[in-house]
């Protein structure tokens, strides 16, 4: 009974997080997009320490384009793109000319939900690193009861391989803290592309200090794209199989296992809410949510992320609005071909005086 109550509490907490995250993205009062709500804030409403400042006003915007079938489109030109900032068309100053390196935070949930399959992650992470350019940098963060930086920035695949061996299993999940710390500590004033790739079910234990909306704001400030490789579908299949098995038994056996059946149903609700949160998080940052059906599919999933990072368009523009007010500015990318699907982050914070 205590476990069922814990599941209900976690499910209710995730529902609140989901609603709160929706409010961050949708705008609490107006249900407008996050970029509109933030753009309407005055500079006094944003603490100076919370605003990303950079030495140049040029905006770097990584963009991924896919066709109707979800395949990457890699043969476009500058004329195929239009960038709008707060609704105003921005002339591009550069387009896919500079081969912009990417700094990637490899992040793994080492709590009990993933711990038994850490070797699958290690193998997938090594394959991912080999597919990146030699100029790209990686670091490794694992989180469970604590958030640990196992490897700071490196271009050495050998160092990364050694650090992967230092992953040990924990119990709880400080997912939100890990995202926030990665955004604030690992992406400081670098003019590269920023990406986080995290293997997790996204279910935070609530034992840290950050909420998911806190983490989202910091990721947007750090101009970071988030890719989530979620094991929620793997967990869902396992729980549904057990639930079907218990429900197919005799009435007496089903009654005997009623608490376990209720716990499984609550767990499935928690997984559903977590997926909603992860989808909002990745969409807002211009990334993608992956839901492999087995841990053996991690190699293929991580290879797909590496392929995307290797074929992103990098758009540059100098904002027509020169005001250095620290406000959030919404950014929208439109394609000349409306059948193409574009992914990019929803905006950025302007520099301050």
N, C-alpha and C positions, 0 to 999 in steps of 0.2 A: 504493500500500500504506500509506503514511504517513497518507493521508486516511481510509482505512478504519479504521486503528487509532485515530485521533482520534475517529471516530464511535463506535467501541466503548467508548472511555474515557468519552465524554460520555453514552452510553446507560447504562453502569454507574453513572455518577455520578448520573444522574436516577433510576435505580432506587433508589439509596441515599437520595436526597432524598425520593422518594415514600414509602419505608418510614419514614424519619425523620419526615416530615410526618404520616403515619398514626399514628405513635407519639405525636406531640404531640396529635393530635385524639383518638386512641382510648385513650391512657394506656399507657405503656410496659409496665408489669408486669401490669396487670389487664385491659387492653383495654376499659376503661370510657371514656365520652366525656370529652373534654378538660376540660369544666367540672367533672366529678367529681374527676378527678385533681388539678386545680389547687385545687379547694375543700378538698382534704385536706391541702394544704401548710400549714405553719405560717407565721406572718408573718416568722419569722427566715429562711425560705428564699427570700424575695423581697426584693431590694435596694430600699431606699427610693426610689432614683432611677428604679427601673423601674416604679413604681406610679403610675397616674393618680389624681391628687387633684383634687377639685373642691369648691367652696365650699358647695355644697348637697348633701344626701344624696338628693335626688330623682333618680330614674333616668329618662332619656329613651330610649325604645325605638321606633325606626322599624320598622314592620311592613308587609309586602306580602302581600296575599291574592289568590289566583287560584282559578278554578273548575277543574273536571276537564279542560276544554279549554285551560287555560292563559291564559284571559282574566282581566284585572284585575277584581276585585270592589270596587266603590267605594261601596256603599250600606249598609254595616253600621253598627251602633250599639255603644255601650259594652258592652251586655249580651251581645254576640256573642263577647267576648274574656274569657279568663282567663289571668292571668300567674302563673307559679310560679317562685319563686326557691329553689334548693336543695330543691325538692319542696314548698315551702310557698306556699299561695295568697296573693297580694298584692293588697289593694284598690287599684283605680285611683284616682288623685287627679285625673286629667284625661284627656280622650280627644278627639283630633282637633278640639279647640276652638281651640287656638293654631295659627295658620298659621306653622309653624316653618320658617325659611329653611334652605337647604342650602348648605354649602361643598363645592364639587366640585373635586377635582384631576383635570384632564385630563392623562393621561400617555400618551406615545407612544414606542414602540420604534423608534428611528431607525437600527438596525443594518441589515446587508445584507439581512435577510429581509423588511424592510418598506420600505426606503429608496426603492425604485422607485415606490412607491404613496403617497408622502407627500401628494400633492395630493388624493387621495381622502379621507385623514384630515382635511386642512384643511377641506375642504368639509363633511364630516360634523360636525366640531367646531363650525363656525360655525352650522350648522343646529341642533345640539344647544343651543347657548347661546341662540339665539333662542326656543327653546321653554321655557326656564326663566323663573321669576318675576324681575322687575326687582330684587327684594331678595336674590336668590341671588348668591353670589360664586363666581368661578372663578379657578384658577391653572393654569399650564401647565408641565409638566416633561417634558423629553425625555431619554432615556437611550440610550447606546450604549457607547463606551469610557469615557465620563464620565456623571455625572448632573448635569443643568443645569436650574436654575429659570429659565425664559425669561420668565415673567410671574408676579409675586406676586399676592396676592388683589386682585381687581378686580370691579366690577359693570359696567364699561364694555365693551361688546361691540366697540367700536372698538379699544381697547387689546388685547383678545384677538386680534382679527383681525391686528393688526400683529405681535404676538408669534408667531403661527402662521407668518408669513413668514420667521421667523428659524430655523426648523427646518432643520438640515443633517444629512446622512447620515454615519454612522460605520460601524464594522465589527463590534465585539464587543457583548455584551449584558450590562449590569449590572442585570438585572431585580430581583434581590433587594435590592440596595442602594437602588434607586429606591423600592421599596415601603417599606423601613424608614425612609429619610429623609423621605418624605412623611408617614408616621405620626408620627414624632418631632418634625419641624420645622414642619409646616404646620398641624397640629391641636393647638394649645396652648390648653387651658383655655377653648375657646369652647363655648357652650351651644346650638349649632346642630346640625343633622344633618350628619354627615360622610360623604362618599362619594369613592371613587377609581374612575375609569373609565380602563382601560388597554387600548391596542391592542398586542398582542404575541403571539408564539408561546410565551412563557413559558420559553424555553430559555436559562437563564443560562450565560454563558461560564465561570463559575468564577474570574473575575479580580478579584472584589470581596472584601469582608470579611464579608458577611452570607449566611446560608442562608435558605431559604424559610421554615423554621420560626421563625427569628429574626424575620422580617418579619411572619409571622402573629401572633406574640405581641404585637408592637408595635401592629399594626393593631387587635387586640382591646383593648389598653390605651387606644388612642385612640378606641375605640368607632366604628370606621369600617367602612362597607359597601363591599365591593369588587365591581365589575363588570368582567369581562374580556371584551373583544372579541378573540377568538383567531383568528389567521390559520392555525391548524394544519390546518384542513380544506382551505384553499386550497393550502397546501404539499403536503398529502397527495395531492390530485388531480393536481397537477403531477408529483409523483414517481411515482405509480402509472401515469400515462400514459407516462412515459419507461420505466418498468420493463416495461410491457406491450409497448412498441415493441421494446425490446431482446430480450425473450424470444421474440418472434415471428419473429426473424431466423433465418438458417441456423445450424447447429451451430457452424460456424467463426466466424461473427460473434459469436455468443453467448459462445463461449470467449474470443475476443479482448477482449470487454467484461466479462469476469467480475468484475474488480475494481470497475468502476462498478456492476454489478448488486448486488454485496455491499454497496457503500456506500449504495445506495438502500434496501436492506432494513434496514440499520442505522439509516438516517435515519428510516424509518417507525416503527421501535421507539422512537426518541427522541421522535417526535411523540406516540405513544400514551402514553408515560410523562408527558410534559409535560401532556397533557390531564387525566390523572388528578390531577396536582398542582393544576392550576388549578381543577378541579371541587371539590376539598377546600377550597381557599382561599376560593372564593366561597361555598360552602355554610356554612362556619364563621362567616363575617362577615355572613351574611344577604343576600348579593348573588346574582349569576347569571352563568353562563358562556354566552356567545354564540359560535357557530361559523358565521359567514357563509361562503357558498360562493364568493364573489367580492368583490373590493375595491369593486366598484360597488354592493354591498349595504350598505356602511357607513352611508349616509344613513339607510336604514330601521332598521338596528340601533341607531344612536345615538338616533334618534327614539323607539324603543321604551324605551330606558333613561330618556330624559327624561319619557316618559309615566308610567313607574313612579314616578319621584321626585316627580312632580306629584300622584300619587294614593296616596301612602303614608299609612297611619294612624300617628299618633304617640301612643304610650301613655306615660303618666307614672304612676309610683308611688313612694311613699316606703317603702323596705324595712322590714319589721317587725323584722329583725335590725339593731339600731343599733350593733353592734360595729364599731369602726373599726380593723380589723386588717389591711387590705391584701390580704386573701385574694381569690382568684378565686371568683366566685359564678355558678353555672350558672342560666340563665334559659330557661324554656320557655313558649311561648304556645300555648294550646289554643283551638279554635273550638267554638262551640255546634253548628255544622254540620260533622260529621266529613268531609264530601265536599270541603270547601274546603282548599286547601293554603296554608300560611302560611310566610313566610320572615322570619327575624329572626336577629340574631347570637346566639351560643350563651351569652354571658355577659358579665360585666364585672368589673373589679377594684374592690373596696370602697375607700373613702378610708382614710387612716391617721390616727393620733392627731395 
